Amino acid sequence: MTSAQVYDLGTEKSAQDVDYGKQDFDSHDDSYVHDKAAEAVLVRKQDLRIVPLCATIYLLCYLDRSNIGNAKILNSETHNDLLSETHMTSFQYTIALMVFLIAYAIFEVPSNYLLKKLSPSRWIAFLMFSWGALTMGLGGAKSFAAVTVTRFLLGAFEAGLFPGLVYYLTFWFRTDERSIRVAIILASATLAGAFGGAIAFGVGHMNRAGGLSAWRWLFILEGLPSCLSSVLVLFYLPDYPETAHWLTDDEKKLAERRLKGHGSLGSSKAMTWADAKATLTDWRLYAHYAIYFGISTPFSSLSLFTPSITAGLGFKSLKANLMTVPPYAAAYVTTILVSWSADHFNARAFHSAIFSLVGAAGFIASALLPADAYLPRYGCLIVASAGSFSCIPPLLGWLSSNVYSTSAAGLAIALNISFGAPGQIVGVWIYKANEASRGYPTGHWTNAALLIFVAAGCLILLAYYRRLNTLMLKQGGEQRPYKL
């Protein structure tokens, strides 16, 4: 069996693939009658039940992982910030950020396995309660060691969520339906960044309330919703279409049939060694992983250092947190629009390439401008954030659309994000505290270079897939094309 036969790539057609797969997914089941109206009703029901809840879960997760960036500068002018009260140096703070990402890389793959093994609702609820409790525990940290150990554990429990949610969507949606939904979930991270800045601005006025510094209140108040929401997730998040009580019997059958060859069924067998081996030795996928590595550094550095960057633009600690809202808000809107366009035009690689270059342009302009050109550099930060965040969902949709939809898809998705973890580790080192007065040139140039790498990687892999599709067209047969 060739790789082209193994990878089932959905039904949407571009100019390159109009001759392929004319039977669409119903070719897998001759008794299935394609009913667009019934499908639309089903997908709408699934969307209303699943997507807002998943987006909220990821928003809470991202809020709890990135609020340490707000805590770093909160009330720093009165020395009531995280670093001052835990007696941490900037170097030690970076170490605390890095250990989170090390745990994140280690635990992603086993977590995705447990999601299927234990059921999504149970596993995700357990992860939520755990990371919420750990975030609240950070509010009591008094030393570098306490912060570092807690951040490592936080990384271990948060590791499984995002790859788990991407994998979870394969239980409910076809390949051509996932990118925009992944985008909505991922874009909630930008909302978390916006909310986080606004929340930190408000909580900053609680400094010394009840004898606690504002940064401690920040961790406590932002960790509590995750703990409480885990109960809702346990009882409300549906596991699989086959077991959803809110679907009729006909809708359950429709969901199962429309996902054959395009999704992962809850009743399908657990991943076998043969599945894992096929995924691990498919070298084509490593090009996707390398591209995701490139985007992970800007994603990580913006997530953790946007408050510091805005503080370096002349804003004081409380206002610096508030001024992180516009870049994240712009990134949210751009991410949704780009992902919709990428799916609509069946051009995920091209969209990721274009908007990674937009992000690179923002970073390059910021690096070239004088350090005291605060307003222009703030505009560049907005452009860089919008470009960097918006090219990620099409990349994830591109990968998942070109992976055979069995339980092994969970391994490919987790591996993709695990390969991004070293890139995220790079992101914690490039915005150096001693470069604040110079406008953080190392961070900006590094992010720009990696975003250019992402654009080049997308275009090269796109050309390779087009070549494979052309060869398959000449050879004829039942092979389906690679998604572009």
C-alpha positions in Angstrom: 0.0 0.0 0.0 1.4 3.4 -1.0 1.4 6.4 1.2 -1.2 8.0 -1.1 -3.5 5.1 -0.4 -2.9 5.2 3.3 -3.8 8.9 3.8 -7.4 9.7 3.3 -7.7 13.3 2.5 -11.4 14.3 2.6 -13.7 15.6 0.0 -12.9 19.2 -0.8 -11.4 19.7 -4.2 -9.0 22.2 -5.6 -8.0 22.6 -9.2 -5.3 20.0 -8.8 -7.7 17.3 -7.5 -11.0 17.6 -9.3 -10.6 14.1 -10.8 -10.0 12.4 -7.5 -12.3 10.8 -5.1 -15.6 11.6 -6.9 -17.4 9.1 -4.7 -16.4 11.2 -1.7 -16.7 9.6 1.7 -19.8 7.6 0.7 -17.4 5.4 -1.3 -16.6 3.7 2.0 -20.2 2.7 2.4 -22.4 2.0 -0.6 -25.6 2.2 1.4 -24.9 5.8 2.5 -27.1 8.5 0.9 -25.5 11.9 0.9 -28.0 14.3 2.6 -26.5 17.8 2.9 -29.5 19.1 4.8 -29.2 16.4 7.5 -25.5 16.8 7.7 -25.8 20.6 8.2 -28.2 20.0 11.1 -25.9 17.5 12.6 -22.8 19.6 12.3 -24.6 22.6 13.7 -25.7 20.6 16.8 -22.1 19.3 17.2 -20.7 22.8 16.9 -23.0 24.3 19.5 -22.3 21.6 22.0 -18.5 21.1 21.4 -16.7 24.1 20.0 -17.6 26.9 22.5 -16.8 24.5 25.4 -13.5 23.4 23.9 -12.6 27.1 23.2 -13.4 28.0 26.8 -11.3 25.1 28.2 -8.3 26.2 26.1 -8.8 29.8 27.2 -8.6 28.8 30.8 -5.6 26.6 30.1 -3.8 29.4 28.3 -4.7 32.0 30.9 -3.1 29.8 33.6 0.1 29.1 31.7 0.8 32.6 30.5 -0.2 34.7 33.6 3.3 34.3 35.0 4.3 37.0 32.4 1.8 39.4 33.9 2.9 38.5 37.5 6.5 39.3 36.5 5.8 43.0 36.1 2.7 43.5 38.3 3.4 46.2 40.9 7.1 46.0 40.1 7.5 49.7 40.9 6.7 49.0 44.6 8.7 45.7 44.6 5.5 43.6 45.1 6.0 41.6 41.9 6.8 37.9 41.5 10.5 38.3 41.1 11.0 40.6 44.0 9.0 38.6 46.5 10.4 35.2 45.6 14.0 36.6 45.3 14.3 35.3 41.7 16.7 36.7 39.2 15.8 37.2 35.5 17.8 34.1 34.7 16.0 32.0 37.3 12.7 33.3 35.9 13.7 32.0 32.5 14.5 28.6 34.0 11.1 28.5 35.5 9.6 29.1 32.1 11.7 26.5 30.5 10.9 23.6 32.8 7.2 24.1 32.0 8.0 23.5 28.4 10.3 20.5 29.1 7.4 18.8 30.9 5.1 19.9 28.1 7.2 18.1 25.6 7.5 14.9 27.7 3.9 14.4 28.5 2.1 15.3 25.3 2.2 11.9 23.6 1.2 9.8 26.6 -1.6 12.2 27.4 -3.1 11.8 24.0 -3.0 8.0 24.5 -4.8 8.3 27.8 -7.4 10.7 26.3 -8.7 7.8 24.1 -8.1 5.1 26.7 -9.9 6.8 29.6 -12.5 8.9 27.5 -12.1 12.6 26.6 -14.5 14.0 29.3 -12.8 12.2 32.2 -9.3 12.9 31.1 -9.8 16.6 30.2 -11.7 17.2 33.4 -8.9 15.6 35.4 -6.3 17.8 33.6 -8.3 20.9 34.2 -8.7 20.4 37.9 -5.0 19.6 38.3 -3.7 22.6 36.4 -6.2 24.9 38.1 -5.1 23.7 41.6 -1.4 24.1 40.6 -2.0 27.6 39.4 -3.6 28.5 42.7 -0.7 27.0 44.4 1.6 29.3 42.6 0.0 32.1 44.6 1.6 30.7 47.7 5.1 30.3 46.2 7.9 32.0 48.2 11.1 30.8 46.4 12.6 30.0 43.1 12.4 26.3 43.9 8.7 26.4 44.6 7.9 28.3 41.4 10.1 26.0 39.3 8.6 22.7 40.7 5.1 24.0 40.4 5.7 25.2 36.8 7.1 21.8 35.9 3.9 20.1 37.2 1.7 22.6 35.5 3.5 21.8 32.2 2.9 18.1 32.7 -0.9 18.5 33.2 -1.4 21.2 30.6 0.6 19.2 28.0 -2.2 17.0 26.9 -4.9 19.6 26.4 -4.2 21.3 23.0 -3.0 18.1 21.1 -5.9 16.4 22.9 -8.5 18.8 21.7 -7.1 18.6 18.1 -7.3 14.8 18.3 -10.8 15.1 20.0 -12.1 17.0 17.0 -11.3 14.0 14.8 -14.0 12.1 16.6 -16.6 14.6 15.5 -15.6 16.4 12.3 -14.3 15.5 8.8 -10.9 16.6 7.6 -12.3 19.6 5.6 -14.2 20.8 8.7 -11.5 20.9 11.3 -9.2 23.8 10.5 -11.8 26.6 11.3 -12.7 24.8 14.5 -9.1 24.4 15.5 -8.7 28.1 14.7 -11.6 29.0 17.0 -10.1 27.0 19.8 -6.5 28.2 19.2 -7.7 31.8 18.9 -9.1 31.6 22.4 -5.5 31.7 23.4 -5.3 35.3 22.0 -8.5 36.1 23.9 -6.9 34.7 27.0 -3.9 37.0 26.4 -6.3 40.0 26.0 -8.4 39.0 29.1 -5.2 38.2 31.0 -3.9 41.7 30.5 -7.2 43.3 31.5 -7.6 41.0 34.5 -4.0 41.7 35.6 -4.7 45.5 35.3 -7.8 45.1 37.6 -6.1 42.7 40.0 -3.2 45.0 40.3 -5.3 47.3 42.3 -5.8 44.6 44.9 -2.2 44.8 46.0 -1.8 43.9 49.7 -5.6 43.2 50.0 -5.9 40.6 52.7 -2.1 40.8 53.2 -1.4 39.3 49.8 0.4 40.9 46.9 -1.6 41.4 43.6 0.5 38.8 41.7 -0.6 36.1 44.3 -4.2 37.1 43.9 -3.8 36.9 40.1 -2.8 33.2 40.3 -5.5 32.3 42.8 -8.3 34.1 41.0 -7.3 32.7 37.6 -6.7 29.1 38.8 -10.1 28.8 40.5 -12.3 28.9 37.4 -10.4 25.9 35.9 -11.0 23.9 39.1 -14.7 24.7 39.1 -15.2 24.2 35.4 -13.7 20.7 35.5 -16.9 19.5 37.1 -18.9 20.9 34.2 -16.6 19.3 31.6 -16.8 15.9 33.3 -20.6 15.8 32.9 -21.2 18.0 29.8 -18.3 17.3 27.3 -19.5 14.5 25.0 -17.0 11.7 24.3 -18.1 10.3 20.9 -21.1 10.6 18.6 -22.0 7.0 19.2 -22.6 7.7 22.9 -24.1 11.2 22.7 -27.5 11.1 24.3 -28.5 14.4 22.6 -28.2 12.9 19.2 -31.0 10.8 17.7 -30.3 7.3 16.5 -30.4 8.4 12.9 -28.0 11.3 13.7 -25.6 8.8 15.4 -25.6 6.6 12.3 -25.1 9.6 10.1 -22.2 10.8 12.2 -20.5 7.4 12.1 -21.0 7.0 8.3 -19.8 10.5 7.4 -16.6 10.0 9.4 -15.5 6.7 7.9 -12.1 7.4 6.5 -12.2 11.0 7.7 -12.3 10.8 11.4 -11.5 8.6 14.5 -14.5 6.6 15.8 -14.9 6.1 19.5 -15.5 2.4 18.8 -12.3 2.0 16.8 -9.5 0.0 18.3 -6.7 1.5 20.3 -3.5 2.4 18.6 -1.4 -0.6 17.8 2.4 -0.8 17.4 1.9 -1.1 13.6 -0.1 2.2 13.6 2.6 3.9 15.7 5.4 2.5 13.5 3.7 3.7 10.3 3.3 7.2 11.8 6.9 7.3 13.2 8.5 6.2 10.0 6.5 8.5 7.6 9.3 10.9 7.0 7.0 13.3 5.1 5.4 14.2 8.4 8.7 15.4 9.8 8.5 18.3 7.3 5.3 19.4 9.0 7.0 19.0 12.4 9.9 21.1 11.4 7.6 23.9 10.2 5.7 23.8 13.5 9.0 24.1 15.3 9.6 27.3 13.5 6.3 28.9 14.5 6.5 27.7 18.1 9.2 30.3 19.1 7.2 33.4 18.1 4.1 31.8 19.7 5.9 31.1 23.0 7.8 34.4 23.2 4.7 36.5 22.5 2.7 34.5 25.0 5.2 35.0 27.8 6.9 38.3 27.1 4.2 40.6 25.6 3.8 42.3 29.0 7.5 42.8 29.2 7.7 44.1 25.6 4.9 46.6 26.2 6.7 47.7 29.4 9.7 48.3 27.3 7.6 50.6 25.1 7.3 53.1 27.9 4.3 51.8 29.8 4.3 51.3 33.6 3.5 47.9 35.1 -0.3 48.2 35.4 -0.8 50.0 32.1 1.7 47.6 30.4 -0.6 44.7 31.2 -3.6 46.7 29.9 -1.7 47.5 26.6 -1.3 43.8 25.8 -5.0 43.7 25.0 -5.0 45.3 21.5 -2.3 43.0 20.0 -4.1 39.9 21.3 -7.5 41.3 20.1 -6.1 41.9 16.6 -4.6 38.4 16.6 -7.9 36.9 17.5 -9.8 38.5 14.6 -7.0 37.8 12.1 -6.7 34.2 13.2 -10.4 33.5 12.6 -10.5 35.2 9.2 -7.3 33.6 7.9 -8.5 30.1 9.0 -11.9 30.5 7.4 -10.2 31.7 4.2 -7.7 28.8 4.3 -10.5 26.3 4.5 -12.8 28.1 2.0 -10.1 28.2 -0.7 -8.5 24.9 0.3 -5.1 26.6 0.5 -3.8 26.1 4.0 -0.1 26.1 3.1 -0.3 29.3 1.1 -2.2 31.1 3.9 0.3 30.0 6.5 3.2 31.1 4.3 1.7 34.6 3.6 0.8 35.4 7.2 4.1 34.1 8.6 5.7 36.7 6.4 3.4 39.3 7.7 4.5 38.4 11.2 8.1 38.5 10.2 7.6 42.0 8.7 6.3 43.2 12.0 9.3 41.9 13.9 11.8 43.2 11.4 10.3 46.7 11.4 10.3 46.7 15.2 14.0 45.6 15.3 15.0 48.3 12.8 13.1 51.2 14.4 14.8 53.3 17.1 14.3 51.9 20.6 12.5 55.1 21.6 10.0 55.0 18.7 7.4 53.7 21.0 4.2 54.2 19.0 5.5 52.8 15.7 7.0 49.8 17.5 3.7 49.2 19.3 2.0 49.1 15.9 4.7 46.6 14.8 3.9 44.4 17.8 0.2 44.3 16.7 1.2 43.3 13.2 3.7 40.7 14.4 1.1 39.2 16.8 -1.6 39.0 14.2 0.7 37.3 11.6 2.3 34.9 14.1 -0.8 33.6 15.7 -2.9 33.4 12.5 -0.7 31.0 10.6 -0.8 28.3 13.2 -4.4 26.8 12.7 -3.9 26.3 9.0 -0.7 24.4 9.7 -2.5 22.1 12.1 -5.4 21.6 9.7 -2.9 20.9 6.9 -1.3 18.2 9.0 -4.4 16.5 10.2 -5.9 16.5 6.7 -2.9 14.6 5.5 -2.8 11.9 8.2 -4.8 8.7 8.0 -7.7 9.1 10.3 -7.3 6.2 12.8 -6.2 6.4 16.5 -2.7 6.9 15.2 -3.7 10.4 14.2 -3.5 11.2 17.9 0.2 10.2 17.8 0.9 12.4 14.8 -0.8 15.4 16.3 1.0 15.0 19.6 4.3 14.5 17.9 3.8 17.7 15.9 3.2 19.8 19.0 6.0 18.0 20.9 8.4 19.0 18.1 7.3 22.5 18.7 8.3 22.4 22.4 12.0 22.9 21.7 10.9 26.0 19.7 8.9 27.2 22.6 12.0 26.7 24.8 14.0 28.9 22.4 11.2 31.5 22.9 11.8 31.8 26.6 15.5 32.9 26.1 15.4 35.4 23.3 13.8 38.4 25.0 16.7 39.3 27.3 16.1 41.6 30.3 19.3 43.5 29.6 18.1 44.4 26.1 14.9 46.2 27.2 16.4 49.6 26.7 17.5 48.6 23.2 14.0 47.3 22.2 14.8 43.5 22.5 16.6 43.2 19.1 17.6 39.5 19.7 14.0 38.5 20.2 12.7 40.4 17.2 15.3 39.2 14.8 15.1 35.5 16.0 11.3 35.5 15.5 11.6 37.1 12.1 14.1 34.6 10.9 12.0 31.6 12.1 8.8 33.0 10.5 10.7 33.3 7.2 11.8 29.7 7.7 8.1 28.8 8.2 7.1 30.5 5.0 9.8 28.8 3.0 9.0 25.4 4.5 5.3 25.8 3.7 6.1 26.7 0.1 8.6 23.8 -0.4 6.2 21.2 1.1 3.4 22.6 -1.0 5.4 22.2 -4.1 6.3 18.6 -3.1 2.6 17.7 -2.5 1.7 19.2 -5.9 4.3 17.1 -7.5 3.0 13.9 -5.8 -0.6 14.8 -6.8 0.5 15.3 -10.4 2.2 11.9 -10.5 -0.9 10.3 -9.0 -3.1 11.9 -11.6 -0.9 10.5 -14.4 -0.9 7.0 -12.8 -4.6 6.9 -12.3 -6.1 4.5 -9.8 -8.0 5.1 -6.6 -5.4 7.2 -4.8 -6.6 10.5 -3.3 -4.5 13.6 -3.4 -2.7 15.3 -0.6 -4.4 18.4 0.7 -2.7 21.7 0.0 
